[in-house]
Each structure stands twice: as structure tokens, then as C-alpha cells.
């Protein structure tokens, strides 16, 4: 276990550094979108391209990983909405709560962490899950969030926004380009490859630091907006769903799929379970704010899941490896 902590601790420590920097205003809140933009549009796409280009194309097109992960995402979304939907948590808030229950922080945290723990082979299944969560799970939850009429333009406009956001997000395109490079065995010119490598190497530390800063900013904004107190029952259960129920569900569905003859590699299943054990994706907070959901509640779910995941994720690694 100490060996596992020696790998996971620096990753979570960088998140804590970002959180402290923003809370103590060592990092101006106005600078956080700039950090986020650097990670989202430059560093992370280069990292995903590099992993995609060096991963066999068969692993990037693994339909077994795709199908099992998608089924589990649908179950998590449906279950979380069914459990949390009530008189004051309507479709908008319940849907984004379901998204943080089903969408791990795979891009910013999971890929570099799992590669450090399990080797470069972990990148293939992780990239498949990113595609599912960014393209399908996110679009589904945005569409469901419109069912209570929270947006006067309705579901059609919400779906259009989701599709537009997907098309302008550089991460799926980076994965696609990396897959194409892998399939045709394309090698970038040495100078370009070195530039991509420098940006890719910067992705992990800056992304982790940014996660902490984004979480601190969400808390500060919630307090300054005089958001009413949020009962623990409105956010703690969803964090538990993310950290405990999600990985258990992926494990059971994956084992069931293997028993039924689905060609799911056991190593890939291990990677998927550990991805599910990651904390909630921090970018959901920005989506919730954009679509008028209760961002204070979403930010607390992400914060709790990120803080507790240092122990639960390390425990999952110990059990699965």
C-alpha cells in the first residue's frame, strides 16, 4: 500500500496545491480560466494525441470497453436521477448531479495517473472511456436537464449546445488524430514532435494544479453569491455513488460481460474499474454554471469526491492490482 501511495500522493498533492493557491489568493481567480484554457486547448490535447498515436488502433476501437462503459454510464445516470430527483432537486440539478456521478476526471487526472500505475497500456481503455463520457454521457445529461423547462428554449437548443460544445472541444479531435496517426503509422517531423512532447509533459502537473484551483474558485464564488446552506444529504450520497457504486458497477458488469463471452480483456477491465474509482470530472462544474444548475451543489460533490478519492482510489488500486 505504501508503494501505491508513493505514486498517488504526488497527483493529489498537486490538486491540493492548486486549491490552497486559489483559496489564499496566491493565484488570482481571474487567472484560473487562463490555466484551464492552456490545459484544455494545448497541453491535454497533445498528451492525448501522443497516447493515441502510440496505442495500437485495435485498442482504441475496442467495442467491448466501449459497450460496457456506456452501459454502466446509462445505469449510473438513471439511478442517480431516480434517487436524487425530489421537490427541490428538479431535472436540471438532478441531471448534472448524475453527470458527476458517472463522469470521472479521466482526462485531467486519470490518464497520467493510470499510466504511472499500470504502464502505457492503460492509455487505450482510458481514451475509449473519455470518448464515451464526453460525447454520449455529457450530451445525454444536458438533454435530460431540460425536462423540467429550466431553459425557455427547451431540449432542442440544449442538445444543439451540447453538440456544439463537443465539436469545439479539442480533446476528442486530439484522440481522433492520434488514432489516425496510429492506424497509418504516421510520425510527426522531429521539431513538431518535440513541441508536442513538451506540451504533453506539461499536461499532468498543470491539469492537476488547475483542478484544485477550479474547486477553490467554485467554493469562493458560492460563498460570495450568498448561496443558501446545502444540506449534506444533497451532495454526500452522490459523491459516495461516484467513488464506491460506480467502480463496483463497472466491475460486476465487466465480469458479467466476460462470462457471457464478450471479448473484454481483464487488464482493460482493471483499468476501467480504476477509472470509475476516480473523483468526479471538475469541468462539470463549468457546464452546470452554463446551464443554470445549482453549481454550489455540483462543486461540493466534486470537492468531496476529490478529497476522499485519495484514500478510496488508492484502496481500489490495492484491491485490483
Buried (B, 14 or more C-beta within 10 A) or exposed (E): EEEBBEEBEBBBEBBBBBBBBBBEEEBEBEEBBEBBEBBBEBBBBBBBBBBBBEBEBEBBEBEBBBBBBBBBBBBBBBBBBEBBBEEEBBBBBBBBBBBBBBBBBBBBBBBBBBBBBBEEBBBBBBBBBBBBBBBBBBBBBBBBBBBBEBBEEEBEEBBEBBEEBBEEBBBBBBBBBBBBBBBEEEEBEEEEEEEBBEBBBBBBBBBBBBBBBBBBBBBBBBEEEEBEEBEEEBBBBBBBBBBBBBBBBBBEBBBEBBEEEBEBBEBBBBBBBBBBBBBBBBBBBBBBBEBEBBBBBBBBBBBBBBBBBBEBBBBBBEEBE
